[in-house]
Amino acid sequence: MKKSILVISIILLFIASFIVSYKYFNSKKTNENTNGEEIFDSIIDNGSDNNSNNNQNQFPNEDINLKKAKELLSTMTLEEKIGQMFFIRCMKDSALEDLQNYKVGGFILFDNNIKDETKESLTQTLSNYQSNSKIKLLIGIDEEGGIVNRLSWYPEFRAVPFYSPQELYNEGGYPLIASDTKEKAELLKSIGINMNLAPVCDVSVNPNDFIYPRTFGMNALETSKYIETVVNTMNENKIGSALKHFPGYGNNVDTHTGISVDERSYESFQNSDFLPFKAGIDAGASSILVSHNIVKSMDANLPASLSPSVHKIIRNDLKFDGVIMTDDLQMSAIKEYIGDSTSAVLAIIAGNDLIIASDFDVQIPSVLESIRAGEIQEERINESVLRILKLKFDLGII
């Protein structure tokens, strides 16, 4: 009898264990499937709130930073908001005065800011700028490597200028590109520079193209891998990036020297030039810099930087909701096209958030006047300033 009871007890214990195990593994499987579906949805639904700003993967406090940005925005005057939208050439002799008068969002450094400086003196200068700005500044520079090195060109900052992307890849492939990007970020941040206006996304395989020496020098797919590597590394090191020059130069002429008209089809951009930009967006790029090319398949009349159609492509087709900035509005392609003080107004109407302008002392009053005249709504300004402030919170600038 006792033996029968023992056997029955063992059987009941086995059945109970089986039921518990089944429920556990079935629950685990369900959770795994749900997570997989959510991940898949987040990848394909680029228009959703969770994925519309791809920086979320790099900055887990995105929602907190957005809230902080909204709170800061609510305290700002109209003049302060307009100033935040200007990313200006840093005039060494008048920088502190410009901060006081125009309340700009950031400075871009050029050769005259670097030469005759040491690491210590430049660090102190930039720190002084930040101390004199109510809202901390974006401090940017073009440190692409190769023929565009504003900082490392001077031996006081690096023994040898940073190599070009093509040189780096030929010497050590993507691992060397990643380590080089990390070194750039560390050097720039150690001085007080928080944004590198790089990488160059333009696709060029022809050495005769004006843009070729600054590019990766390979097809769109390889260029996309390069961009992904650089942007990921920049994000890991908390330094701002700028994908440039949208929608892609190709074999067009230099817009620093005059108007450039691009006759290529829209399909050619979709199949090639857009791919590196999309790779950068998916990697969590901070911003996109728009060129002054007139691209007929997108807008037959306006330079890309002033074209609402081009900016709709960035927002709607490429699903980017970060900061969009112009190339310098003082470049010849814009001066020949516009020739007066309205370029920043047109740039804002087009959809730019940050305005790079050397003649900011003319452009800022023009924007203020346009708002007061009702040509630009303050709500439009608020949209851009919110993106700029959020970027500054994301990068730990404020």
C-alpha positions in Angstrom: 0.0 0.0 0.0 2.8 2.4 1.0 4.6 1.5 -2.2 1.5 2.4 -4.3 1.1 5.8 -2.6 4.8 6.5 -3.2 4.4 5.7 -6.9 1.3 7.9 -7.2 3.1 10.8 -5.4 6.0 10.6 -7.8 3.6 10.6 -10.8 1.7 13.7 -9.5 5.0 15.5 -8.8 6.2 14.8 -12.3 2.9 16.1 -13.8 3.1 19.3 -11.7 6.7 19.9 -12.7 5.7 19.5 -16.4 2.9 22.0 -16.1 5.1 24.6 -14.5 7.9 24.1 -17.0 5.4 24.3 -19.9 3.9 27.6 -18.7 7.4 29.1 -18.1 8.8 28.2 -21.5 5.6 29.2 -23.3 5.6 32.6 -21.6 9.2 33.1 -22.4 8.6 32.2 -26.1 5.7 34.6 -26.2 7.8 37.4 -24.8 10.6 36.7 -27.2 8.2 36.8 -30.2 6.7 40.1 -29.0 10.1 41.7 -28.7 11.1 40.5 -32.1 7.9 42.0 -33.6 8.5 45.3 -31.9 12.1 45.4 -33.1 11.0 44.6 -36.6 8.2 47.2 -36.5 10.7 49.8 -35.3 13.0 49.1 -38.2 10.4 49.3 -40.9 8.2 52.1 -39.4 10.6 55.0 -39.9 7.7 57.4 -39.5 6.9 56.3 -36.0 7.7 58.4 -32.9 10.1 55.7 -31.7 12.2 55.8 -34.8 11.6 59.1 -36.5 14.6 60.5 -34.7 17.3 57.8 -35.0 19.5 59.4 -32.4 17.3 57.6 -29.8 19.5 54.5 -30.1 22.5 56.7 -29.2 20.9 58.9 -26.7 18.6 56.9 -24.3 17.5 60.1 -22.5 15.9 61.5 -25.7 12.5 62.0 -24.1 14.0 63.8 -21.1 16.1 66.0 -23.4 13.1 66.9 -25.5 11.2 67.9 -22.4 14.2 70.0 -21.2 14.4 71.6 -24.6 10.7 72.5 -24.5 11.1 74.0 -21.1 14.0 76.1 -22.2 12.3 77.2 -25.3 9.3 78.5 -23.3 11.6 80.9 -21.5 13.3 82.5 -24.6 12.6 85.8 -26.2 12.0 86.0 -30.0 15.5 87.6 -30.4 17.1 84.7 -28.5 15.2 82.2 -30.6 16.4 83.8 -33.9 19.9 83.9 -32.6 19.9 80.2 -31.8 19.3 79.5 -35.5 22.5 81.1 -36.6 25.7 79.1 -36.7 28.2 81.8 -37.6 31.8 82.2 -38.7 33.7 83.1 -35.5 35.2 86.5 -35.9 38.1 86.5 -33.5 38.2 90.2 -32.8 34.4 90.6 -32.3 33.2 87.2 -31.0 32.2 88.3 -27.5 30.5 91.4 -28.9 28.6 89.2 -31.4 27.5 87.0 -28.6 26.1 89.9 -26.7 24.4 91.6 -29.7 23.1 88.6 -31.6 22.8 85.7 -29.1 23.9 83.2 -31.8 23.5 79.5 -31.4 27.1 78.6 -32.3 30.5 79.5 -33.8 32.3 77.8 -36.6 36.1 78.0 -36.4 38.3 78.7 -39.4 42.0 79.2 -40.0 42.2 82.6 -38.4 40.8 81.2 -35.2 43.5 78.5 -35.1 46.8 80.0 -36.3 49.0 81.5 -33.6 47.1 79.5 -31.0 48.2 76.6 -28.7 45.9 73.9 -27.3 45.9 75.8 -24.0 45.1 79.2 -25.4 42.4 78.0 -27.8 40.8 75.9 -25.0 40.7 79.0 -22.8 39.3 81.1 -25.6 36.5 78.7 -26.4 35.7 78.3 -22.7 35.4 82.1 -22.5 32.9 82.1 -25.3 30.8 79.5 -23.5 30.9 81.5 -20.3 29.7 84.6 -22.1 26.7 82.8 -23.8 23.4 82.5 -21.9 22.7 79.2 -23.8 25.9 77.2 -24.4 27.2 77.2 -27.9 27.7 74.7 -30.7 31.4 75.1 -31.5 32.0 73.6 -35.0 34.9 73.0 -37.3 35.6 71.3 -40.6 38.0 68.5 -39.7 37.3 66.1 -42.5 40.8 64.8 -43.0 42.9 65.1 -46.1 42.6 68.5 -47.8 40.2 69.9 -45.3 41.8 70.1 -41.9 41.2 73.4 -40.0 42.8 72.2 -36.8 45.3 69.4 -37.4 47.0 71.4 -40.2 48.8 73.2 -37.4 51.5 71.1 -35.7 50.6 72.7 -32.3 47.5 70.5 -32.4 48.7 67.4 -34.1 52.1 66.3 -35.4 50.6 65.2 -38.7 47.3 66.4 -40.3 44.5 63.8 -40.2 44.5 61.6 -43.3 41.8 61.6 -45.9 39.1 58.9 -45.8 40.6 57.3 -48.9 44.1 57.2 -47.4 42.8 55.7 -44.2 40.9 53.0 -45.9 43.8 52.0 -48.1 46.1 51.8 -45.1 43.8 50.0 -42.6 40.2 49.6 -43.8 37.2 50.4 -41.6 39.0 49.7 -38.3 41.5 52.5 -39.0 38.7 54.8 -40.0 36.9 54.1 -36.7 40.1 54.7 -34.6 40.9 57.9 -36.6 37.3 59.2 -36.0 37.7 58.5 -32.3 41.0 60.3 -32.2 39.5 63.3 -34.0 36.6 63.4 -31.6 38.8 63.2 -28.5 41.1 66.0 -29.8 38.3 68.3 -30.8 36.4 67.8 -27.5 39.5 68.3 -25.4 39.8 71.8 -26.8 36.1 72.6 -26.5 34.9 71.8 -30.0 31.6 69.8 -29.8 30.6 69.5 -33.5 32.7 68.3 -36.5 31.1 69.3 -39.8 31.7 65.9 -41.2 31.5 63.3 -42.7 31.3 63.9 -46.5 28.6 61.7 -47.9 29.0 62.7 -51.6 29.5 59.8 -53.9 32.4 60.2 -56.4 34.6 57.7 -58.2 36.1 60.1 -60.7 39.3 61.8 -59.7 38.4 64.7 -62.0 35.3 65.6 -59.9 36.0 68.7 -57.7 34.6 66.9 -54.6 36.5 63.6 -55.2 39.5 64.2 -52.8 37.1 64.9 -49.9 35.0 61.7 -50.5 35.5 58.1 -49.8 36.2 57.6 -53.5 34.0 54.5 -53.9 30.5 53.6 -55.0 27.4 54.4 -52.9 27.3 51.1 -51.0 30.9 51.3 -49.9 30.4 55.0 -49.1 27.4 54.1 -47.0 29.5 51.7 -44.9 32.1 54.4 -44.4 29.4 56.9 -43.3 27.8 54.4 -40.9 31.2 53.7 -39.3 32.1 57.4 -38.9 28.7 58.4 -37.5 28.5 55.5 -35.0 32.0 56.4 -33.7 31.1 60.0 -33.4 28.0 59.2 -31.5 30.0 56.9 -29.2 32.2 59.8 -28.4 29.4 62.3 -28.0 30.4 64.8 -30.7 28.0 66.3 -33.2 28.1 65.2 -36.9 26.9 66.8 -40.2 26.1 64.7 -43.2 27.1 66.8 -46.2 26.5 68.0 -48.9 22.9 66.9 -49.5 21.6 65.9 -52.0 25.1 65.0 -53.2 27.5 66.9 -55.5 28.3 64.1 -57.9 30.3 65.6 -60.7 29.0 69.1 -60.3 31.2 72.2 -60.0 32.2 73.9 -56.7 29.4 76.2 -55.4 32.0 78.2 -53.5 32.7 79.8 -56.9 29.4 80.0 -58.7 26.0 78.5 -59.4 25.9 74.8 -60.2 23.1 73.1 -62.0 22.6 69.3 -61.6 20.7 67.6 -64.5 20.6 64.1 -63.1 17.3 62.2 -62.7 15.6 61.8 -59.3 16.0 58.0 -59.7 19.8 58.3 -59.9 19.8 60.0 -56.5 17.5 57.4 -55.0 19.8 54.6 -56.3 23.1 56.2 -55.4 23.5 59.6 -53.7 20.8 59.2 -51.1 22.2 55.9 -49.8 25.1 57.3 -47.7 22.8 60.0 -46.3 20.3 57.3 -45.3 23.0 55.2 -43.7 24.1 58.2 -41.7 20.5 59.0 -40.7 20.0 55.3 -39.6 23.2 55.5 -37.6 21.9 58.5 -35.7 23.6 61.5 -37.3 23.1 64.9 -35.6 22.5 67.0 -38.7 22.4 67.3 -42.4 24.1 70.1 -44.3 22.4 71.1 -47.6 24.4 72.3 -50.6 23.6 75.2 -52.9 23.3 73.1 -56.1 20.2 73.6 -58.2 19.0 70.0 -58.8 16.4 70.2 -61.6 14.8 66.8 -60.8 13.9 68.2 -57.3 13.5 71.9 -57.9 14.3 73.5 -61.3 14.5 77.0 -59.9 15.9 77.2 -56.4 19.2 76.1 -54.9 18.8 73.0 -52.7 19.5 75.0 -49.6 16.6 77.4 -50.3 14.2 74.8 -51.7 11.2 73.6 -49.7 10.9 70.6 -52.1 14.4 69.4 -51.2 13.7 69.8 -47.5 10.5 67.8 -47.8 12.5 65.0 -49.3 14.8 65.0 -46.3 11.9 65.0 -43.9 9.4 62.8 -45.7 11.4 60.4 -47.9 14.6 60.0 -45.8 12.6 60.3 -42.6 15.1 62.6 -40.9 13.7 64.9 -38.1 17.0 66.1 -36.7 18.7 69.4 -37.4 19.0 70.6 -41.1 21.5 73.4 -41.8 22.5 75.4 -44.8 26.0 75.6 -46.3 27.4 79.1 -45.9 24.9 81.6 -47.4 27.9 83.8 -48.3 29.1 81.3 -51.0 29.0 82.6 -54.5 26.2 80.2 -55.6 23.8 82.0 -53.3 25.2 85.5 -53.6 24.9 85.3 -57.4 21.4 83.9 -57.1 20.0 86.2 -54.4 22.4 89.0 -54.0 20.8 90.7 -51.0 19.8 90.2 -47.3 16.9 87.8 -47.9 18.8 84.5 -48.2 18.4 83.5 -44.5 14.6 84.3 -44.7 14.3 82.0 -47.7 16.4 79.4 -46.0 14.1 79.3 -43.0 11.0 79.3 -45.2 12.5 76.3 -47.0 12.9 74.3 -43.8 16.4 74.9 -42.5 17.0 74.9 -38.7 20.6 76.2 -38.6 21.7 79.0 -40.8 25.4 79.2 -41.6 26.0 82.9 -42.5 29.1 85.0 -42.5 26.9 88.1 -42.9 24.8 87.3 -39.9 24.8 91.0 -38.9 22.6 91.6 -41.9 20.7 88.3 -42.0 19.5 88.3 -38.4 17.7 91.7 -38.5 16.2 90.6 -41.8 14.7 87.5 -40.2 13.3 89.5 -37.3 11.7 91.9 -39.7 10.1 89.1 -41.7 8.6 87.6 -38.5 7.2 90.9 -37.5 5.8 91.4 -41.0 4.1 88.0 -40.9 6.2 86.4 -43.6 7.5 83.8 -41.2 5.4 82.5 -38.2 7.0 82.3 -34.8 5.7 78.7 -34.6 8.1 77.9 -37.5 11.0 79.4 -35.6 10.0 77.4 -32.5 10.2 74.1 -34.5 13.8 74.8 -35.5 14.9 76.1 -32.1 13.5 73.0 -30.4 15.5 70.7 -32.6 18.7 72.8 -31.9 18.2 72.9 -28.2 17.4 69.2 -28.1 20.7 68.5 -30.0 22.6 70.5 -27.5 21.1 68.5 -24.6 21.8 65.2 -26.5 25.4 66.2 -26.9 25.7 67.3 -23.3 26.5 70.9 -24.3 23.7 72.2 -22.0 
